[in-house]
Amino acid sequence: MLRHYRSLMPMAQEAGKPIFHLKPGDGALGSHSAAVRDAYDEFKALAFRVAQGAGVGHYD
């Protein structure tokens, strides 16, 4: 289950990049910066889990 990251979505749309690639120059400051790191970790874990379930590659 992923969080909705509601506060990051408008920044990501404005910057034209995924929420987990936002930088301070895009407006991801303070607690938003921490949310960006959390989003990166959550999406990475999800991607690895999907790949594992699909039998694609070997990921550690």
C-alpha positions in Angstrom: 0.0 0.0 0.0 1.4 3.3 -1.0 0.7 6.7 0.6 -1.0 9.2 -1.6 1.7 11.9 -1.2 -1.0 14.5 -1.9 1.3 17.4 -1.0 4.0 16.3 -3.5 1.7 15.7 -6.5 1.3 19.4 -7.5 5.0 20.0 -7.3 5.7 16.9 -9.4 3.2 18.0 -12.0 4.7 21.5 -12.1 8.2 20.2 -12.4 7.2 17.5 -14.9 8.9 14.7 -13.0 8.0 11.8 -10.7 7.5 12.7 -7.0 10.5 10.6 -6.0 12.8 12.8 -8.2 11.8 16.2 -6.7 14.6 18.5 -5.6 14.6 21.6 -3.3 14.6 23.7 -6.5 11.2 22.2 -7.3 9.9 23.2 -3.9 10.6 20.0 -2.0 11.9 21.6 1.2 11.8 20.6 4.8 9.2 17.9 5.5 8.5 17.7 1.8 12.2 16.6 1.3 11.7 13.8 3.8 8.5 12.8 2.0 10.4 12.6 -1.3 12.9 10.2 0.3 10.1 8.1 1.7 8.3 8.0 -1.7 11.6 6.9 -3.4 12.0 4.1 -0.9 8.4 3.0 -1.2 8.3 3.0 -5.0 11.7 1.2 -5.1 10.4 -1.5 -2.8 7.2 -1.8 -4.9 9.2 -2.1 -8.1 11.4 -4.9 -6.7 8.3 -6.7 -5.4 6.6 -6.5 -8.8 9.8 -7.7 -10.6 10.2 -10.6 -8.1 6.5 -11.6 -8.6 7.0 -11.5 -12.3 10.1 -13.5 -12.2 12.1 -10.7 -13.8 15.8 -10.7 -12.9 17.4 -11.2 -9.5 17.3 -8.2 -7.2 18.9 -7.9 -3.8 
